[in-house]
Amino acid sequence: MNNPARLLLNLVLPAAIIVGARFAIPHVADLPPTLAGIKDFGVYFLIALGVLLGLGFRRGRIVFALLTLAVAYIGYGWLVRDQFGGFRAHTLFAALGVFVPLNLALLCVSVERGILNLHSLRRIGVLTAEVLFTLWVIGSSVTWITAWAISPFGNTTLFVSSPVRQLGWLFLILGIVVCLAVWLIKRAALDLAFASALCAFALAMHFIGAPNAFTVYIAAAALILTIALLQDTFRMAFRDELTGLPSRRDLNERMMGLGRRYTIAMCDVDHFKKFNDTHGHDLGDQVLKMVAAKLAAVGGGGTAFRYGGEEFTVLFPGKDSTHALPHLEALRASIETYKIALRAPDRPPKPEPATRRPGTFRDASSVSVTISIGVAENSDRLASTDDVIQAADKALYRAKHKGRNQVST
């Protein structure tokens, strides 16, 4: 139940930041002396801002992704001092090409577990071990490791024009692919941000010899991750976690901007407490998800929200009840005819391959639910949104008293 506009924004925004970084690189050198601090400390400011927000919102994955970028940028300072040549520079560059995509890919596939816990200590341990390993290779002059890391795998000329060696490209490409795969499964802004930040980092590594390129692309990666953190926080505040529908908070904000005409429908799953007691909360959650999916697809310009518990709201901005009623009746009938499987204890976890339509089953081990709907539109008598919601609630109770599984006005 992804909003197409939100999905498009999640795709366009990181791309716009990376493209903007590309065009900003030639102009960094032209900054006046009064803005020289942006060039010197801008990256650290963006990373620190993202880390502080991540700590405040308890998003450990973003915090450690940004810390990885901070360590990479510190390593870049060493590369500049070595003029990108010599054993230390080659070792640092190879380490960046391996460890940064590895860390971001691992963070992308991991579950969010907050801050200040055992999982955070493990992540700190991994990052510290990578830094210590790189320093050990440099300090002990273990040249064979660096030689192996920068040596080509074969005689291919695919990456001959890039300073990044084949091992680095392997980790960069695999890291981006892993993050994109996670995003395709979950469709979360954070997962796409990991992939986008890795794309920015790959460009930073490829153009590392160009003045200010590494700095600007790392700043772009930090900005992408920070914006994704804010998007994810917004989603959590305004989206219901179980159903994916907009939450009651979102409904309250939408109602503040309604025009002169609108219709509100209050929907309730019939006998839901009895259903939960009989079949268990897991199946009850499936019911709520199914009902939410049907509500999200309601026609007539309606937008569905989870109001609380088994109760939902459908808002029809700019529409009267005459327009909304046929769509609500079709919604009611669609939910009534949908069959939900009852899994027997000895039933295999996955059905054998067969052609099956959603909501239909070959056996009788299934149940269905119904919903009751109350509808009200604004008028001279119902001037405020609170009045309309109360009227829709009263209509909902009338539908229940009349026998449920019906639409009432």
N, C-alpha and C positions, 0 to 999 in steps of 0.2 A: 504494500500500500504506500508506495513512494509517490510523493507529489512530483509531477514532471517538472514543474518550475523549480522546485528545490533541487532536483537531480541535475537540471541544467546549470543552476548556479554553482553547485558543487564541482561541476566539470569546468565551467568557464573561468571561475575565479582563480584557481591555481594557474591555469594556462595564461591568464592575463597578467598575473604577477611575474611569471617567468619571461613572457614576452616583454613586459615593461622593464625587467632587469636587463634584458639584452640591449634595449635602446638607451638605458640609463648609463651603461658602462662607459661610453666615450665622453660623457659629460661630468663624470665624477672629478676628473682632473681640473675642470673649470670652476669648481666651487670656490667662492671667495674665501679669504683667510678667516673671516668671521664664522664660516661654516665648516672649517677644517675638522672640527671635532666629530662631525658626522662621518667623515671618511675613516677617522681613526677609531672611534668608539661606537659608531652606529650599530655594528653587528653585535657587540656586547650588550648594547642597550636592548635590542630586539630579543636577544636570547634571554636576558635577565627578566624582561617583561613577561615573556612566555613562561619562564620558570616560576615566577611569582604567581601568575594566574593558575598554572598547573598545580602549584602547592595549595593555593586557595580553594580550588575546585577538586582537589584530591585526584588529580589525573597523572598517575605515575608514569604512564607510557610516554606522554608528551614531555614530561620533565626530563626523562632520561634520553629521549631523542634529541632534545635541545642541548643537553649536556654533552652528548656525542658530537654535535656540531661545534660546540664550544671547544672541545678538545681538538677537533680537526682544525679549527681556525688557529689555535695556539700552535699546532704543528706546522701550519702554513707559514707562520712567522719565522720558524726555524728554516723552512725552505727558502724564504726570501733572503735571510741572512747568509745562507750557503750558496745563494745565487743559482739554486736549482741544480747544482752539480755536486759530485762527490758521493762517497759511500753513505754518509748520514742522510743526505737529501734523497737518495734513491731508496733507502730503507724506509724513511718516513712516508714518502710518496706511495710506495707499495703497501705499507700498512694502512694508510688512509683508504686506498682503493679496495681493501679487503674488509677492514673492520667496520667502517661506517655503513656500507650497505648490509653487512651481516647484522649489525645491531638494529638498524631500522626495520629490517625484515622480521627479525625475532620479536621486536616490540609490536609489530603489526599483527602477528599471528597469536600473540599472547593475550590473555584475558586481563582486563583492567582490575587491578587489585589495590589501588589507592597508594598512599604514601606512608612512610614510617612503619614498615612491617618487614617480615622476613624476606618477602619477595623483593622489596627495595634493596635490602642488604645484598641479595644475590646479584641484582643488576649492578650495584656499585662494585661488587666483587669482580664481575665480568669486565666492566669498563676499566677498573684498576689493573686487572691482569693483562689486558690488551696493552695498556700504556707501559706497564713494567716489562712485558715481553719485548716490545719495540725498543725500549731503552736498553734492555739486556743485549739484544742483537747489536745495537750500535756500540754500547760500551765494551762489549766483549769481542767486537769485530768478527762476528760470526758471518763471514762474507758469503758462505755457501747458501744460507737461507735467502739473503737478498738476491743473489744470482739466480736462484731457482724461481723466486717470485717475479722477477722481471724478464726471465727468459721466455721466448715464444714457444707455444705448444707445437707448432708446425711451420710450414713454409708459406702460410697464408699471408696475403698482403692486405687483409680486410681492415686492420687497424694501424697500418704502417704510418699514417699521417697523424696519429694521436700520441701524446706523451704517455697516456695510460696504456699499460701493457695488457696482454691477453688475460692474465689472471684477474687483474682489476676489472676489465670489462665483463668477464664471466660473473664476478660477484655483483657488479652493478646491474647487469641485465637480469640475473636471477632474482636479485632483491626487488627490482621493479615489477617483475612478473609475479612474484609471490604476493606483493602488496596489492597489485591489481586483481589477482585472483581472490584475495580476501575481500576486497571491496565489491567485486561482482557477486559474492555470496551474501555479504551483510549489507551492502549499499550504505555504509556509514561514512560520513564526511571525514572522520579521522583516518580511516583506512586509505581513502583516496589521497589524503594529505601526505601520508607516508610515501606513497608512490610518487607523488608530485615533488616532494622534498628530495627524494632520491634522483629524480630527473634533473632538478636544479643542481644537486651535488655532482652528478655526472657531467653536466656542462661546466661546472666550476673546475673539475679535474681536467677536462679536455682543453679548456682555455686557460689553464693555470699560468701560462707564460705571458698572457695579455695583461697589461696594467689594469688593476682594480677588478678584473673579471671574477677572481675567486671570492673577493670580498662581497661583491654585489650579489652573486649567486647564493652564497651562504646566507646573506641577509634575506634573500628571497625565500630560501628554504625555511628559515626561522619564522618569517612572516606567514608563510603558508600554514605551518604547524600551529601557530598562535591563533590565526583566524579560524582554523578547523576546531580548535579547542573551544572557542567562543560559540561556534555553530553547534557543537555537540552539547554544550551547556544549555544553549537556547532550546535545543531539541528535548533535552531532559525536563526542562521547565514547562514546555508547552506541548509535549507529546506524552500520551499514555504509554507506558512501557509494555504492557501486556498486549494491547490491541493495535498499537501504532497510530491510533486516531488522535487528532488534536484533543488536548485536555480541557477541563472546565475553565482553567485560567485563560486559555486561548479563546474559548467561547465568550467569556466575560469581556475580553478586549474587543472581539469582533462586534459584539452587541453595542459597544459604545460608539461605533461608527456607522450604524445602520441608517438607511435613508428613511423616506416617508412611508414606505410600504415594505412589509416583510411578514413571513409566516414562520412559526416555530412549532416543531413537532417533538413531543416527549415520548420516548419509546422504552418499554420495559419488557424483559424476558419473563414470560409467564411461568409461575411456579418454580422459579430458579432455585430457591433455597431447598425445596423438596428434591429437585433434580440433583443438586450437589450432595445432599444427604444420601440419596439412593445410589448414585453412580460415582461419587468421589469428586474431589476438587480438580483433579487433572482433566477429567472429561468436561467439568464445568468451565475450565479455562478454554478448552477447545470450542465450547459453545460460544463463549464471549468473543473469541477470535473470529469464528464463522459469522456471527451476527455483525461484528464490526466490519468484516470484509464486504458483506452485503450492503451495509449502510454506506460504506465508502463509495460504492458504485451506484448509489441512488441517482435517478435522473432528475430532470427539471431544474438543474442549477442548485441543488441542495448540497450542503456541506455537513458531514456528520461529526459529532464530538462525543467523547465519553463523559457523561455527566457524573457518574459515580456508581460503583457496584455493578449491578446488571442494568442500569438505566443509561440511556443514550439520548442525545438531542440532535435533531436535524434542523438546520437553519436554511431558510429560503429567502435570501435578500432580494428585494424588489419584486417579490411574487406574492399573490394572494392565495388563500387556502383553496380556492377553486382550481388553481393551477397545480398546487402541490398534492392534492388528494389522490389523483390517479397514480402518481409515482409512489406515493406511500402505500397505496393498496397493492401495487405490483411488488413492492419490497416485502410487505407482509406475506403475500402468497409465495414468494421465492423462499423465504425462510421456513414457512410451513412445510414445503415439499422437500426440503433438503434433509437427507438422511445422514446420520452420524454413526459410525461403526462402534459397536461394543466389542472390545477385544477380549476374547476368552483367555484364561490363563495358559492354555496349551496352544494358542494360536501363534504361528511364527511371526517374528517381528516385522517381516516384510512379506506382502502377498506374492504369490507366484506370478510370473509375467503374464499379463493378460490385458486386453483392451478394456478400459473401464472409464466411464464418464464420472467426473467429480460429483460426489454426493450420492452415488448409486452403488449397490452391493449385490453380490450374487446370493447371499444368504439373508436370513431374517434377523440377524443379530445387529440390529441398528435401531436408533431412536431418532425422534425429531422433536424440535421445540417450536413454540409459537411466540409471537410478540403482540403486545397491545400498544396502540398508538393514540395519543391525544394531540389534537391540532388546534391552534389558535392563531389568528392574525391581528395585527395592530388595528386600532380603530379609535374613534373619538372616546369611546368608553374605556378602551385598553390603550392608554396613551404611552405608558412606559414599558420598557422591556421586562421589568419585574412583573407588571400586570399581565403581560402576554404569557410569560412562563407559568405564572400561577393559573391562568385560564387553561393553558395546555395541560398542566398537571391535573386540573379538575376533569378535563375531558379524558385524560388517561384513566383516571379512576372510574369514570362512567363506562369506559370500554371494558374495564375489568369486572365491574358489577353486572354488565350485560352478558358476561360469559367468556370474556377474554378473546384473544385472537381476532381482533377487529380494530378498525380505525374509527375514532369518534371525534366529533367537533363540539 
